[in-house]
Amino acid sequence: MGKTVEQSLKQAERLYQSILKRAFEGKLVPQEPDEEPVGVLLERIKVEKTQREKVKVKREVKRTME
């Protein structure tokens, strides 16, 4: 029985990775023609996160100077 569980866990992990891969490729659901590719979306999120972090640092610096 332990071998069956181990095989099932390995199969589940492969399936999980396959689903993630398809999701990032935009192949899980039909894509709308006006949707941006995932690479563009991820880059936009990265830029926005960096900008928010800069604003946070500026606020912290300002508070310490007061």
C-alpha positions in Angstrom: 0.0 0.0 0.0 2.9 2.4 0.7 4.2 2.0 -2.8 0.8 2.9 -4.2 0.6 6.1 -2.1 4.1 7.1 -3.2 3.3 6.6 -6.8 0.1 8.6 -6.4 2.0 11.4 -4.8 4.6 11.5 -7.6 1.8 11.5 -10.2 0.0 14.3 -8.4 3.2 16.4 -8.3 3.7 15.9 -12.1 0.1 16.9 -12.7 0.5 20.0 -10.5 3.6 21.0 -12.4 1.9 20.4 -15.8 -1.1 22.5 -14.8 1.2 25.4 -13.6 3.1 25.2 -16.9 -0.1 25.4 -19.0 -1.4 28.2 -16.8 1.7 30.3 -17.4 1.5 29.5 -21.1 -2.1 30.7 -21.2 -3.4 27.3 -22.3 -5.8 26.5 -19.5 -8.7 28.7 -20.8 -9.4 30.4 -24.0 -7.6 33.7 -24.3 -9.2 36.9 -25.2 -7.5 38.7 -28.1 -7.1 41.9 -26.0 -5.5 40.2 -23.0 -1.8 40.8 -22.5 0.6 37.9 -22.5 1.7 36.5 -19.1 5.3 37.7 -19.6 4.1 41.3 -20.0 1.7 40.9 -17.0 4.5 39.6 -14.8 6.9 42.4 -15.9 4.2 45.0 -15.2 3.6 43.5 -11.7 7.4 43.5 -11.0 7.6 47.2 -12.0 4.6 48.2 -9.9 6.0 46.3 -6.9 9.4 48.1 -7.2 7.6 51.4 -7.4 5.6 50.6 -4.2 8.7 49.6 -2.4 10.4 52.9 -3.4 7.5 54.9 -2.0 7.5 52.9 1.2 11.2 53.5 1.7 10.7 57.3 1.1 7.9 57.4 3.7 10.1 55.6 6.2 13.0 58.0 5.6 10.7 60.9 5.9 9.4 59.6 9.2 12.8 59.2 10.7 13.8 62.7 9.7 10.8 64.3 11.5 
